[in-house]
Amino acid sequence: MERISRVVGPLSTNVHILADPRSREAIAIDTAIPSLAWIRDELAARQWTLKLIINSHGHWDHMGDNAAVAEHTGAPIAIHPLDRYRLEAPSSRFAPFAIPPSVAAVDLAEGGEIRFGEIRLRTLHTPGHTEGSVSLWAADEGLLFSGDTLFAGGWGRVDLPGGNAEQMVESLGRLAGFEDSLAVFPGHGPGTTIGRERAWLELVQRQGRLLF
């Protein structure tokens, strides 16, 4: 798997493109505004074809360029069914610009696998930040794209609509079950590993509550 990333937008969202080196098929994760120009240029320069747009969840800072990227590439959009409504009627309440609506054609179900060439991503439903938040696990490469569930040194907000502290505790406990070596790429901020986060993850798990 080939992987490139870029930080975009007013909330510094991490946008990822994953590609299979043989088939040149690619997947984009969290197409925030403004990511279209970067995605377009990288696809052209590397002769990649975008086959899928994945949203880790439906907040505006992760899906604002969905419609534009889908129109340019013809790639379908994927999200967990519980967050589908966020794409169709996006809330721009906290956004500095209008967020175009988009329509998901692919459901990211718990345990489902996304496969293109050598790319294998397992969907983990990890609610807490939103009802339909997911993490994407590339077991063969030892990578986890955690969206706004797990950050380096913390977790995504649970005080926004759809957030739930109890569900976040369960999701963090689930991620604590992975090996220390698993590399984590969050929706915001630097990458980390499960090993670096293990101490506080296990404390959350033991106490059954978030450590405010």
N, C-alpha and C positions, 0 to 999 in steps of 0.2 A: 504493500500500500504506500502511495505517495501522499504527503499531507502538507498543505500550506495554510497559513492563518494570517488574519489581519484584524487589527482593533479599529472599530468604526463607530461613528455616531456620538451623540452627546453623553451617553452613559458608558462609553468605551466597551462596547460589546465585542466579544471574540467571535469572529466569523471564520469557519473552517471549510476548506475544500479537500475532500479525500478522492483519490483516483486510483484506478487499477492500471499499472504500468503497461500491461499487455493490450487490453481492450481499449484503453484510453477513455473508459467510462468514468464519470465523476459524480460525486454527491456533495451538495452544499449543506452546511448546518448553520442555522440561525442567520438568515439573510436580513440583517438590520439595515436601516437607512444610514448612510449611503454606501451600499456594497455592490450595486449593479455594475458600475464602471470597472471596479477591480475584478469582479468575477468575469465579466466579459473579456477583459484584456488578458487575464490569466488563462482562461479557456482557449482563447485564440493563440496565445504564445506557445502553449504546451500541446495544442491540438487535442484537447480534451473535449468530450461531449457530456454536458450535464444531463443526468438521467433522473435526478430526484432532488427536491428541496425539502429538507427536514427542519422542523421547528421543535426545539426541546420543550417549549411551552408557548403560550399565545400572547405574552406581553408585547407591547408595541416595539420595545427596543430589541426584540429578537425576530420580528416578522415584518417590519415595515416595508422592506423591498421585495416581499414575496411576489406581489402581482407583477412588478416590473421585471424581475428575474424570470418568472414563469413565462411572461409574454415574449421575452427575448430568446429564451432557450427552448421553450416548449416542454420543459420539465414539469411533472406534476408535483404537488405539494403534499407533504405528509405531516400529520400531527396526531396526538392521542385524541380519541373521540370526545373526551370530556372538555377539551380545550378548543374544539372545532368552532364553537360559537364565537370565540374571541377573534378569529380570523374573519368571520363573515360580518361581524358588527364590531369592529375594533374600537376600543376606548382610547381617545386621544387626550384624556383628562390631564395627564402628566407629560404629554409629549409637546415639544416646541413646534411641531408642524403636524399637518393632517396625515393620518395613516390610511392608505388605501385598503379597502377590503380585499380579501382573497378567499378562495374556496379550496379546501383540501380534498384531494382525490384518493388519498391513501391513509388508512388508519394505522397508527402505531400501537398495536396491541401488546400487552404484557407477554413476554416470551417470544414474540415474533422475531423473525430474522430478515434483515435487509441484505440482499446478495447481488453484487455486480462484479463479475470477474473474480478476483481474489478478495474483494471486500466482503467482510462478514461483520454485521453489526447486530447485536442482540438488544432488543428493547426491554428496558427495565422501567416499570411504572414506579416513579418515585415522587408521589404527591407531597404537598406541604407548602410549597411556594405558590402553586396553583393546583387545581384539581387534577389536571392532566399532564403535569410535569413528568418528563421521562429523562432517563440517562441512557446512553448508548455505549454498549460494551463491545469492544473489538478484542475478543479473547486471544486470537492468534498473535496480535501485535502487543498485547498487554496495555491497552489504552481504554480510558473511560472518558466520554464526553458527558459531563455532569450537569450541563445547563446551569440553572440557578438553585440547584439542590445543595451541592457541596462546593465551597470555595476553599482557597488556601487560608486556613485559619478561621473558617466560619461557614455560614449557610445563608440561603436566600431569605428574604423577608417573609414573614408569615402574617403580617398585619394588613396586607392588601386584600381586596376581594378575591375569594377563592383560596386564601392562605389558611393553613391549619397547623398549629404547633404540634398537636399529637401525631398527625400524619408525618410531619417533618422528622420528629423523633424516630418514628418507625423507619422512614426512608434512610436516615443517617445510620441507624443501626444495621440496616441491610447492607449498606456500602461498607461498613466496618468489617463485614465478613469476607471481604476480598483480601488478597495477598498484599503484603507491604509494598511489593515492587510495582503494583499497578499504577501507571502514570495517569493522572487526572487532569483534564483540560476543562476548566469551568467556563461558564458563560461570561464571566467578568474576572479580571485580574490574572495573576500569574498561574502557571501550572504548578502542580504539586504531585505527591504520591499518597497512597493510602497510609504508608508507613509514617510519613511526616505528620499526618493528621490523626493517627491512631489513638494517641493518649486522650485527646478531648472527645473523639468519637466514642470511645469505650466508656468515658465518663458520662456522656449523654445517654448512652445505652443503659448503663447501670442505674442511673438516677431516674430514668424515664421522663426527662424534661430537658428543655433547651437551657443553656447556661447563659442567661441574660447578664 
